[in-house]
Structure formats: structure tokens, C-alpha cells
Amino acid sequence: MKTINLRPYLTEKSTQQEAKGFYTFRVPFDTTKIDVKNAIEQQFGKEFAVDTVRMARVNSKVRIVGRGRTLTKRPRFKKAIVSLKDKEKILDLSSKA
């Protein structure tokens, strides 16, 4: 089993969904749903059983930065949207960020 760096993906939309029991993480592009499920149960503990995992691909972007007009490329990644089996339990993402 490979180790995955789970980083919370905090946007206005993801914080609204957090109140409904959906948690959003930024994961590497080659990560699968099973990898995300195992990583969450390993990182947060077995009491947080994962119900569903949805994935969304975010493509890379090229940006023009600064007065020198240099091009920078943002890497591609995936967003993992996770819901827990027990909706009463809440993940504390602020301490894991």
C-alpha cells in the first residue's frame, strides 16, 4: 500500500459541503478511490469509516506571472470528495492541515 499525502482542499464550496458531511482533499493525480479510503482510515483512525469517495480531475494551468511575463505551470491533481458512514462524526481538518 502506498502512502498518500492527504491535504484538505479548502474553498468556499468545500466548507459549505463540510457542514453536510462531505470532506474534500487534494491528492496526487495517480491516486485511486481505494487508496484514498485506506489513507483516511489510516490517518484519522478506524472510527472514521468511509462511505463513498468521489474523484474529480483538475488539469494543469499555465499562468503568466510578474512584470517579466514568465510562464509558470501549475501541476495537475485530483480532488477526493469523501463522505463518512457515521454522519454524526466530524473530521477536524484544521489540525491535520
Biopython code that builds the backbone (N, CA, C, O; Angstrom):
import numpy as np
from Bio.PDB.StructureBuilder import StructureBuilder

atoms = [
    (1, "MET", "N", (0.842, -1.184, 0.000)),
    (1, "MET", "CA", (0.000, 0.000, 0.000)),
    (1, "MET", "C", (0.882, 1.240, 0.000)),
    (1, "MET", "O", (1.788, 1.366, 0.824)),
    (2, "LYS", "N", (0.613, 2.157, -0.930)),
    (2, "LYS", "CA", (1.417, 3.366, -0.997)),
    (2, "LYS", "C", (0.866, 4.427, -0.050)),
    (2, "LYS", "O", (-0.334, 4.470, 0.223)),
    (3, "THR", "N", (1.742, 5.268, 0.437)),
    (3, "THR", "CA", (1.318, 6.329, 1.343)),
    (3, "THR", "C", (0.902, 7.544, 0.515)),
    (3, "THR", "O", (1.538, 7.884, -0.483)),
    (4, "ILE", "N", (-0.168, 8.182, 0.949)),
    (4, "ILE", "CA", (-0.728, 9.324, 0.235)),
    (4, "ILE", "C", (-0.720, 10.529, 1.160)),
    (4, "ILE", "O", (-1.087, 10.437, 2.331)),
    (5, "ASN", "N", (-0.301, 11.650, 0.618)),
    (5, "ASN", "CA", (-0.330, 12.902, 1.363)),
    (5, "ASN", "C", (-1.712, 13.526, 1.182)),
    (5, "ASN", "O", (-1.991, 14.130, 0.146)),
    (6, "LEU", "N", (-2.573, 13.380, 2.183)),
    (6, "LEU", "CA", (-3.918, 13.962, 2.138)),
    (6, "LEU", "C", (-3.846, 15.404, 2.614)),
    (6, "LEU", "O", (-3.504, 15.673, 3.765)),
    (7, "ARG", "N", (-4.172, 16.328, 1.718)),
    (7, "ARG", "CA", (-4.203, 17.739, 2.100)),
    (7, "ARG", "C", (-5.624, 18.237, 1.957)),
    (7, "ARG", "O", (-6.238, 18.031, 0.911)),
    (8, "PRO", "N", (-6.164, 18.880, 2.966)),
    (8, "PRO", "CA", (-7.518, 19.431, 2.834)),
    (8, "PRO", "C", (-7.562, 20.474, 1.720)),
    (8, "PRO", "O", (-6.654, 21.295, 1.590)),
    (9, "TYR", "N", (-8.608, 20.432, 0.933)),
    (9, "TYR", "CA", (-8.804, 21.380, -0.157)),
    (9, "TYR", "C", (-9.886, 22.349, 0.298)),
    (9, "TYR", "O", (-11.077, 22.054, 0.207)),
    (10, "LEU", "N", (-9.459, 23.506, 0.788)),
    (10, "LEU", "CA", (-10.378, 24.451, 1.415)),
    (10, "LEU", "C", (-10.767, 25.556, 0.446)),
    (10, "LEU", "O", (-9.959, 26.415, 0.093)),
    (11, "THR", "N", (-12.018, 25.510, 0.027)),
    (11, "THR", "CA", (-12.616, 26.567, -0.773)),
    (11, "THR", "C", (-13.956, 26.914, -0.132)),
    (11, "THR", "O", (-14.371, 26.283, 0.840)),
    (12, "GLU", "N", (-14.614, 27.903, -0.674)),
    (12, "GLU", "CA", (-15.918, 28.279, -0.129)),
    (12, "GLU", "C", (-16.923, 27.141, -0.302)),
    (12, "GLU", "O", (-17.711, 26.854, 0.599)),
    (13, "LYS", "N", (-16.884, 26.507, -1.450)),
    (13, "LYS", "CA", (-17.813, 25.405, -1.716)),
    (13, "LYS", "C", (-17.509, 24.193, -0.835)),
    (13, "LYS", "O", (-18.430, 23.547, -0.335)),
    (14, "SER", "N", (-16.230, 23.882, -0.641)),
    (14, "SER", "CA", (-15.892, 22.704, 0.163)),
    (14, "SER", "C", (-16.226, 22.907, 1.639)),
    (14, "SER", "O", (-16.567, 21.946, 2.328)),
    (15, "THR", "N", (-16.134, 24.139, 2.136)),
    (15, "THR", "CA", (-16.516, 24.370, 3.529)),
    (15, "THR", "C", (-18.028, 24.306, 3.709)),
    (15, "THR", "O", (-18.500, 23.926, 4.781)),
    (16, "GLN", "N", (-18.799, 24.669, 2.683)),
    (16, "GLN", "CA", (-20.252, 24.501, 2.754)),
    (16, "GLN", "C", (-20.627, 23.026, 2.744)),
    (16, "GLN", "O", (-21.543, 22.613, 3.454)),
    (17, "GLN", "N", (-19.923, 22.231, 1.943)),
    (17, "GLN", "CA", (-20.204, 20.800, 1.887)),
    (17, "GLN", "C", (-19.743, 20.085, 3.146)),
    (17, "GLN", "O", (-20.267, 19.023, 3.481)),
    (18, "GLU", "N", (-18.772, 20.650, 3.844)),
    (18, "GLU", "CA", (-18.291, 20.051, 5.086)),
    (18, "GLU", "C", (-19.401, 20.009, 6.129)),
    (18, "GLU", "O", (-19.456, 19.081, 6.936)),
    (19, "ALA", "N", (-20.278, 20.994, 6.121)),
    (19, "ALA", "CA", (-21.407, 21.003, 7.052)),
    (19, "ALA", "C", (-22.402, 19.893, 6.733)),
    (19, "ALA", "O", (-23.138, 19.448, 7.614)),
    (20, "LYS", "N", (-22.430, 19.442, 5.480)),
    (20, "LYS", "CA", (-23.324, 18.359, 5.066)),
    (20, "LYS", "C", (-22.687, 16.981, 5.223)),
    (20, "LYS", "O", (-23.340, 15.965, 4.984)),
    (21, "GLY", "N", (-21.418, 16.940, 5.622)),
    (21, "GLY", "CA", (-20.756, 15.660, 5.845)),
    (21, "GLY", "C", (-19.843, 15.214, 4.720)),
    (21, "GLY", "O", (-19.416, 14.060, 4.702)),
    (22, "PHE", "N", (-19.527, 16.105, 3.771)),
    (22, "PHE", "CA", (-18.608, 15.787, 2.682)),
    (22, "PHE", "C", (-17.303, 16.536, 2.912)),
    (22, "PHE", "O", (-17.311, 17.742, 3.158)),
    (23, "TYR", "N", (-16.180, 15.821, 2.834)),
    (23, "TYR", "CA", (-14.865, 16.402, 3.083)),
    (23, "TYR", "C", (-14.046, 16.310, 1.805)),
    (23, "TYR", "O", (-14.029, 15.268, 1.149)),
    (24, "THR", "N", (-13.365, 17.399, 1.446)),
    (24, "THR", "CA", (-12.622, 17.471, 0.193)),
    (24, "THR", "C", (-11.131, 17.492, 0.486)),
    (24, "THR", "O", (-10.660, 18.250, 1.333)),
    (25, "PHE", "N", (-10.384, 16.633, -0.242)),
    (25, "PHE", "CA", (-8.940, 16.530, -0.096)),
    (25, "PHE", "C", (-8.289, 16.685, -1.464)),
    (25, "PHE", "O", (-8.872, 16.329, -2.488)),
    (26, "ARG", "N", (-7.068, 17.222, -1.464)),
    (26, "ARG", "CA", (-6.252, 17.294, -2.674)),
    (26, "ARG", "C", (-5.280, 16.122, -2.624)),
    (26, "ARG", "O", (-4.526, 15.976, -1.662)),
    (27, "VAL", "N", (-5.298, 15.288, -3.657)),
    (27, "VAL", "CA", (-4.468, 14.079, -3.693)),
    (27, "VAL", "C", (-3.686, 14.060, -5.002)),
    (27, "VAL", "O", (-4.055, 14.759, -5.946)),
    (28, "PRO", "N", (-2.601, 13.265, -5.078)),
    (28, "PRO", "CA", (-1.850, 13.152, -6.335)),
    (28, "PRO", "C", (-2.714, 12.598, -7.468)),
    (28, "PRO", "O", (-3.732, 11.950, -7.227)),
    (29, "PHE", "N", (-2.296, 12.861, -8.694)),
    (29, "PHE", "CA", (-3.109, 12.544, -9.864)),
    (29, "PHE", "C", (-3.283, 11.042, -10.079)),
    (29, "PHE", "O", (-4.300, 10.618, -10.628)),
    (30, "ASP", "N", (-2.326, 10.239, -9.662)),
    (30, "ASP", "CA", (-2.407, 8.797, -9.907)),
    (30, "ASP", "C", (-3.088, 8.033, -8.774)),
    (30, "ASP", "O", (-3.010, 6.805, -8.736)),
    (31, "THR", "N", (-3.746, 8.719, -7.863)),
    (31, "THR", "CA", (-4.397, 8.093, -6.719)),
    (31, "THR", "C", (-5.759, 7.533, -7.118)),
    (31, "THR", "O", (-6.478, 8.137, -7.914)),
    (32, "THR", "N", (-6.109, 6.367, -6.553)),
    (32, "THR", "CA", (-7.415, 5.764, -6.811)),
    (32, "THR", "C", (-8.327, 5.962, -5.602)),
    (32, "THR", "O", (-7.886, 6.411, -4.544)),
    (33, "LYS", "N", (-9.606, 5.619, -5.777)),
    (33, "LYS", "CA", (-10.574, 5.755, -4.690)),
    (33, "LYS", "C", (-10.226, 4.845, -3.520)),
    (33, "LYS", "O", (-10.382, 5.232, -2.362)),
    (34, "ILE", "N", (-9.762, 3.649, -3.815)),
    (34, "ILE", "CA", (-9.399, 2.699, -2.758)),
    (34, "ILE", "C", (-8.213, 3.220, -1.959)),
    (34, "ILE", "O", (-8.175, 3.072, -0.738)),
    (35, "ASP", "N", (-7.240, 3.833, -2.642)),
    (35, "ASP", "CA", (-6.093, 4.427, -1.950)),
    (35, "ASP", "C", (-6.542, 5.533, -0.997)),
    (35, "ASP", "O", (-6.033, 5.635, 0.119)),
    (36, "VAL", "N", (-7.491, 6.359, -1.433)),
    (36, "VAL", "CA", (-7.984, 7.455, -0.591)),
    (36, "VAL", "C", (-8.700, 6.899, 0.631)),
    (36, "VAL", "O", (-8.493, 7.379, 1.745)),
    (37, "LYS", "N", (-9.535, 5.897, 0.430)),
    (37, "LYS", "CA", (-10.271, 5.292, 1.546)),
    (37, "LYS", "C", (-9.312, 4.713, 2.582)),
    (37, "LYS", "O", (-9.484, 4.938, 3.780)),
    (38, "ASN", "N", (-8.308, 3.972, 2.130)),
    (38, "ASN", "CA", (-7.339, 3.380, 3.056)),
    (38, "ASN", "C", (-6.515, 4.449, 3.763)),
    (38, "ASN", "O", (-6.206, 4.306, 4.946)),
    (39, "ALA", "N", (-6.156, 5.517, 3.058)),
    (39, "ALA", "CA", (-5.347, 6.575, 3.661)),
    (39, "ALA", "C", (-6.123, 7.332, 4.734)),
    (39, "ALA", "O", (-5.553, 7.697, 5.762)),
    (40, "ILE", "N", (-7.408, 7.573, 4.511)),
    (40, "ILE", "CA", (-8.215, 8.288, 5.508)),
    (40, "ILE", "C", (-8.391, 7.438, 6.754)),
    (40, "ILE", "O", (-8.268, 7.940, 7.872)),
    (41, "GLU", "N", (-8.680, 6.149, 6.570)),
    (41, "GLU", "CA", (-8.850, 5.277, 7.730)),
    (41, "GLU", "C", (-7.538, 5.088, 8.478)),
    (41, "GLU", "O", (-7.546, 4.882, 9.691)),
    (42, "GLN", "N", (-6.410, 5.156, 7.775)),
    (42, "GLN", "CA", (-5.113, 5.039, 8.439)),
    (42, "GLN", "C", (-4.739, 6.344, 9.150)),
    (42, "GLN", "O", (-4.233, 6.310, 10.272)),
    (43, "GLN", "N", (-4.980, 7.485, 8.512)),
    (43, "GLN", "CA", (-4.556, 8.767, 9.073)),
    (43, "GLN", "C", (-5.461, 9.240, 10.205)),
    (43, "GLN", "O", (-4.970, 9.777, 11.199)),
    (44, "PHE", "N", (-6.774, 9.051, 10.074)),
    (44, "PHE", "CA", (-7.708, 9.561, 11.069)),
    (44, "PHE", "C", (-8.191, 8.490, 12.038)),
    (44, "PHE", "O", (-8.786, 8.818, 13.064)),
    (45, "GLY", "N", (-7.950, 7.219, 11.736)),
    (45, "GLY", "CA", (-8.361, 6.145, 12.635)),
    (45, "GLY", "C", (-9.517, 5.347, 12.063)),
    (45, "GLY", "O", (-10.226, 5.815, 11.172)),
    (46, "LYS", "N", (-9.703, 4.141, 12.579)),
    (46, "LYS", "CA", (-10.743, 3.236, 12.081)),
    (46, "LYS", "C", (-12.149, 3.685, 12.469)),
    (46, "LYS", "O", (-13.120, 3.231, 11.865)),
    (47, "GLU", "N", (-12.285, 4.569, 13.466)),
    (47, "GLU", "CA", (-13.626, 5.014, 13.853)),
    (47, "GLU", "C", (-14.258, 5.901, 12.786)),
    (47, "GLU", "O", (-15.470, 6.113, 12.799)),
    (48, "PHE", "N", (-13.447, 6.425, 11.855)),
    (48, "PHE", "CA", (-13.961, 7.206, 10.735)),
    (48, "PHE", "C", (-14.021, 6.304, 9.509)),
    (48, "PHE", "O", (-13.116, 6.321, 8.674)),
    (49, "ALA", "N", (-15.091, 5.514, 9.402)),
    (49, "ALA", "CA", (-15.255, 4.600, 8.278)),
    (49, "ALA", "C", (-15.786, 5.380, 7.074)),
    (49, "ALA", "O", (-16.752, 6.134, 7.189)),
    (50, "VAL", "N", (-15.155, 5.192, 5.937)),
    (50, "VAL", "CA", (-15.509, 5.922, 4.722)),
    (50, "VAL", "C", (-16.690, 5.245, 4.039)),
    (50, "VAL", "O", (-16.693, 4.029, 3.852)),
    (51, "ASP", "N", (-17.695, 6.038, 3.666)),
    (51, "ASP", "CA", (-18.857, 5.516, 2.949)),
    (51, "ASP", "C", (-18.636, 5.601, 1.444)),
    (51, "ASP", "O", (-18.626, 4.573, 0.766)),
    (52, "THR", "N", (-18.459, 6.804, 0.911)),
    (52, "THR", "CA", (-18.239, 6.973, -0.524)),
    (52, "THR", "C", (-17.055, 7.895, -0.779)),
    (52, "THR", "O", (-16.729, 8.766, 0.027)),
    (53, "VAL", "N", (-16.422, 7.673, -1.931)),
    (53, "VAL", "CA", (-15.336, 8.536, -2.392)),
    (53, "VAL", "C", (-15.637, 8.917, -3.837)),
    (53, "VAL", "O", (-15.814, 8.050, -4.692)),
    (54, "ARG", "N", (-15.693, 10.215, -4.101)),
    (54, "ARG", "CA", (-15.852, 10.714, -5.468)),
    (54, "ARG", "C", (-14.578, 11.448, -5.849)),
    (54, "ARG", "O", (-13.981, 12.139, -5.025)),
    (55, "MET", "N", (-14.166, 11.295, -7.100)),
    (55, "MET", "CA", (-12.920, 11.895, -7.566)),
    (55, "MET", "C", (-13.210, 12.870, -8.707)),
    (55, "MET", "O", (-14.100, 12.642, -9.526)),
    (56, "ALA", "N", (-12.445, 13.955, -8.741)),
    (56, "ALA", "CA", (-12.528, 14.927, -9.834)),
    (56, "ALA", "C", (-11.112, 15.297, -10.248)),
    (56, "ALA", "O", (-10.269, 15.619, -9.411)),
    (57, "ARG", "N", (-10.865, 15.247, -11.546)),
    (57, "ARG", "CA", (-9.544, 15.608, -12.061)),
    (57, "ARG", "C", (-9.471, 17.111, -12.294)),
    (57, "ARG", "O", (-10.395, 17.714, -12.840)),
    (58, "VAL", "N", (-8.360, 17.707, -11.872)),
    (58, "VAL", "CA", (-8.119, 19.133, -12.101)),
    (58, "VAL", "C", (-6.871, 19.224, -12.971)),
    (58, "VAL", "O", (-5.780, 18.843, -12.545)),
    (59, "ASN", "N", (-7.036, 19.727, -14.185)),
    (59, "ASN", "CA", (-5.926, 19.789, -15.128)),
    (59, "ASN", "C", (-4.950, 20.897, -14.765)),
    (59, "ASN", "O", (-5.270, 21.801, -13.994)),
    (60, "SER", "N", (-3.742, 20.809, -15.341)),
    (60, "SER", "CA", (-2.723, 21.813, -15.078)),
    (60, "SER", "C", (-3.081, 23.107, -15.800)),
    (60, "SER", "O", (-3.808, 23.106, -16.793)),
    (61, "LYS", "N", (-2.555, 24.203, -15.280)),
    (61, "LYS", "CA", (-2.807, 25.514, -15.867)),
    (61, "LYS", "C", (-1.479, 26.226, -16.082)),
    (61, "LYS", "O", (-0.547, 26.081, -15.291)),
    (62, "VAL", "N", (-1.407, 26.986, -17.149)),
    (62, "VAL", "CA", (-0.236, 27.811, -17.416)),
    (62, "VAL", "C", (-0.613, 29.251, -17.095)),
    (62, "VAL", "O", (-1.619, 29.762, -17.588)),
    (63, "ARG", "N", (0.193, 29.898, -16.273)),
    (63, "ARG", "CA", (-0.072, 31.272, -15.846)),
    (63, "ARG", "C", (1.093, 32.173, -16.243)),
    (63, "ARG", "O", (2.245, 31.740, -16.283)),
    (64, "ILE", "N", (0.780, 33.417, -16.532)),
    (64, "ILE", "CA", (1.798, 34.428, -16.770)),
    (64, "ILE", "C", (1.949, 35.210, -15.470)),
    (64, "ILE", "O", (0.979, 35.759, -14.949)),
    (65, "VAL", "N", (3.177, 35.253, -14.952)),
    (65, "VAL", "CA", (3.418, 35.823, -13.633)),
    (65, "VAL", "C", (4.410, 36.973, -13.739)),
    (65, "VAL", "O", (5.404, 36.882, -14.461)),
    (66, "GLY", "N", (4.136, 38.045, -13.023)),
    (66, "GLY", "CA", (5.085, 39.130, -12.841)),
    (66, "GLY", "C", (5.248, 40.035, -14.048)),
    (66, "GLY", "O", (4.654, 39.824, -15.105)),
    (67, "ARG", "N", (6.069, 41.043, -13.850)),
    (67, "ARG", "CA", (6.318, 42.003, -14.925)),
    (67, "ARG", "C", (7.242, 41.430, -15.985)),
    (67, "ARG", "O", (7.248, 41.892, -17.126)),
    (68, "GLY", "N", (8.017, 40.429, -15.613)),
    (68, "GLY", "CA", (8.898, 39.792, -16.586)),
    (68, "GLY", "C", (8.153, 38.864, -17.520)),
    (68, "GLY", "O", (8.728, 38.323, -18.464)),
    (69, "ARG", "N", (6.843, 38.679, -17.247)),
    (69, "ARG", "CA", (5.973, 37.847, -18.075)),
    (69, "ARG", "C", (6.515, 36.421, -18.204)),
    (69, "ARG", "O", (6.578, 35.865, -19.301)),
    (70, "THR", "N", (6.901, 35.848, -17.078)),
    (70, "THR", "CA", (7.378, 34.472, -17.095)),
    (70, "THR", "C", (6.196, 33.522, -16.998)),
    (70, "THR", "O", (5.203, 33.816, -16.332)),
    (71, "LEU", "N", (6.309, 32.396, -17.658)),
    (71, "LEU", "CA", (5.266, 31.386, -17.643)),
    (71, "LEU", "C", (5.541, 30.392, -16.527)),
    (71, "LEU", "O", (6.657, 29.888, -16.403)),
    (72, "THR", "N", (4.545, 30.112, -15.727)),
    (72, "THR", "CA", (4.645, 29.068, -14.712)),
    (72, "THR", "C", (3.512, 28.085, -14.947)),
    (72, "THR", "O", (2.444, 28.452, -15.436)),
    (73, "LYS", "N", (3.757, 26.845, -14.596)),
    (73, "LYS", "CA", (2.763, 25.801, -14.817)),
    (73, "LYS", "C", (2.354, 25.211, -13.481)),
    (73, "LYS", "O", (3.196, 24.746, -12.714)),
    (74, "ARG", "N", (1.049, 25.231, -13.205)),
    (74, "ARG", "CA", (0.531, 24.582, -12.007)),
    (74, "ARG", "C", (0.364, 23.099, -12.302)),
    (74, "ARG", "O", (-0.116, 22.738, -13.377)),
    (75, "PRO", "N", (0.745, 22.244, -11.384)),
    (75, "PRO", "CA", (0.627, 20.810, -11.661)),
    (75, "PRO", "C", (-0.822, 20.341, -11.618)),
    (75, "PRO", "O", (-1.675, 20.974, -10.994)),
    (76, "ARG", "N", (-1.087, 19.227, -12.288)),
    (76, "ARG", "CA", (-2.423, 18.641, -12.243)),
    (76, "ARG", "C", (-2.565, 17.819, -10.968)),
    (76, "ARG", "O", (-1.577, 17.325, -10.426)),
    (77, "PHE", "N", (-3.795, 17.677, -10.495)),
    (77, "PHE", "CA", (-4.057, 16.911, -9.285)),
    (77, "PHE", "C", (-5.488, 16.415, -9.322)),
    (77, "PHE", "O", (-6.231, 16.706, -10.259)),
    (78, "LYS", "N", (-5.873, 15.665, -8.301)),
    (78, "LYS", "CA", (-7.245, 15.198, -8.169)),
    (78, "LYS", "C", (-7.826, 15.716, -6.873)),
    (78, "LYS", "O", (-7.120, 15.893, -5.880)),
    (79, "LYS", "N", (-9.144, 15.958, -6.899)),
    (79, "LYS", "CA", (-9.873, 16.266, -5.677)),
    (79, "LYS", "C", (-10.629, 15.012, -5.282)),
    (79, "LYS", "O", (-11.294, 14.395, -6.115)),
    (80, "ALA", "N", (-10.531, 14.633, -4.016)),
    (80, "ALA", "CA", (-11.277, 13.492, -3.496)),
    (80, "ALA", "C", (-12.336, 14.026, -2.543)),
    (80, "ALA", "O", (-12.014, 14.686, -1.555)),
    (81, "ILE", "N", (-13.602, 13.741, -2.842)),
    (81, "ILE", "CA", (-14.717, 14.176, -2.006)),
    (81, "ILE", "C", (-15.218, 12.949, -1.264)),
    (81, "ILE", "O", (-15.701, 11.998, -1.878)),
    (82, "VAL", "N", (-15.101, 12.971, 0.061)),
    (82, "VAL", "CA", (-15.318, 11.793, 0.895)),
    (82, "VAL", "C", (-16.504, 12.025, 1.815)),
    (82, "VAL", "O", (-16.658, 13.110, 2.376)),
    (83, "SER", "N", (-17.347, 11.000, 1.972)),
    (83, "SER", "CA", (-18.399, 11.032, 2.989)),
    (83, "SER", "C", (-18.194, 9.852, 3.923)),
    (83, "SER", "O", (-17.715, 8.796, 3.511)),
    (84, "LEU", "N", (-18.559, 10.040, 5.184)),
    (84, "LEU", "CA", (-18.366, 9.016, 6.203)),
    (84, "LEU", "C", (-19.642, 8.214, 6.400)),
    (84, "LEU", "O", (-20.740, 8.699, 6.126)),
    (85, "LYS", "N", (-19.490, 6.967, 6.882)),
    (85, "LYS", "CA", (-20.659, 6.124, 7.141)),
    (85, "LYS", "C", (-21.479, 6.674, 8.290)),
    (85, "LYS", "O", (-22.706, 6.736, 8.211)),
    (86, "ASP", "N", (-20.805, 7.074, 9.361)),
    (86, "ASP", "CA", (-21.494, 7.659, 10.505)),
    (86, "ASP", "C", (-21.499, 9.172, 10.319)),
    (86, "ASP", "O", (-20.481, 9.829, 10.537)),
    (87, "LYS", "N", (-22.633, 9.720, 9.919)),
    (87, "LYS", "CA", (-22.719, 11.151, 9.608)),
    (87, "LYS", "C", (-22.550, 12.035, 10.836)),
    (87, "LYS", "O", (-22.303, 13.234, 10.701)),
    (88, "GLU", "N", (-22.678, 11.462, 12.038)),
    (88, "GLU", "CA", (-22.565, 12.259, 13.261)),
    (88, "GLU", "C", (-21.117, 12.636, 13.551)),
    (88, "GLU", "O", (-20.859, 13.670, 14.168)),
    (89, "LYS", "N", (-20.168, 11.807, 13.111)),
    (89, "LYS", "CA", (-18.764, 12.085, 13.400)),
    (89, "LYS", "C", (-18.247, 13.147, 12.445)),
    (89, "LYS", "O", (-18.620, 13.183, 11.273)),
    (90, "ILE", "N", (-17.381, 14.012, 12.963)),
    (90, "ILE", "CA", (-16.860, 15.128, 12.181)),
    (90, "ILE", "C", (-15.338, 15.062, 12.190)),
    (90, "ILE", "O", (-14.717, 14.954, 13.247)),
    (91, "LEU", "N", (-14.744, 15.128, 10.996)),
    (91, "LEU", "CA", (-13.293, 15.195, 10.889)),
    (91, "LEU", "C", (-12.836, 16.613, 11.207)),
    (91, "LEU", "O", (-13.453, 17.584, 10.770)),
    (92, "ASP", "N", (-11.754, 16.726, 11.970)),
    (92, "ASP", "CA", (-11.183, 18.036, 12.261)),
    (92, "ASP", "C", (-10.025, 18.251, 11.301)),
    (92, "ASP", "O", (-8.907, 17.807, 11.564)),
    (93, "LEU", "N", (-10.283, 18.924, 10.196)),
    (93, "LEU", "CA", (-9.267, 19.114, 9.171)),
    (93, "LEU", "C", (-8.284, 20.214, 9.527)),
    (93, "LEU", "O", (-7.197, 20.268, 8.951)),
    (94, "SER", "N", (-8.628, 21.084, 10.447)),
    (94, "SER", "CA", (-7.741, 22.191, 10.782)),
    (94, "SER", "C", (-6.478, 21.713, 11.481)),
    (94, "SER", "O", (-5.427, 22.336, 11.335)),
    (95, "SER", "N", (-6.554, 20.624, 12.237)),
    (95, "SER", "CA", (-5.367, 20.131, 12.933)),
    (95, "SER", "C", (-4.489, 19.290, 12.025)),
    (95, "SER", "O", (-3.308, 19.103, 12.321)),
    (96, "LYS", "N", (-5.038, 18.768, 10.912)),
    (96, "LYS", "CA", (-4.276, 17.914, 10.006)),
    (96, "LYS", "C", (-3.681, 18.683, 8.839)),
    (96, "LYS", "O", (-2.930, 18.107, 8.052)),
    (97, "ALA", "N", (-3.994, 19.965, 8.702)),
    (97, "ALA", "CA", (-3.533, 20.744, 7.543)),
    (97, "ALA", "C", (-2.057, 21.028, 7.613)),
    (97, "ALA", "O", (-1.509, 21.673, 6.719)),
]
sb = StructureBuilder()
sb.init_structure("model")
sb.init_model(0)
sb.init_chain("A")
sb.init_seg("    ")
for serial, (resi, resn, name, xyz) in enumerate(atoms, 1):
    if name == "N":
        sb.init_residue(resn, " ", resi, " ")
    sb.init_atom(name, np.array(xyz, "f"), 0.0, 1.0, " ", f" {name:<3s}", serial, name[0])
structure = sb.get_structure()
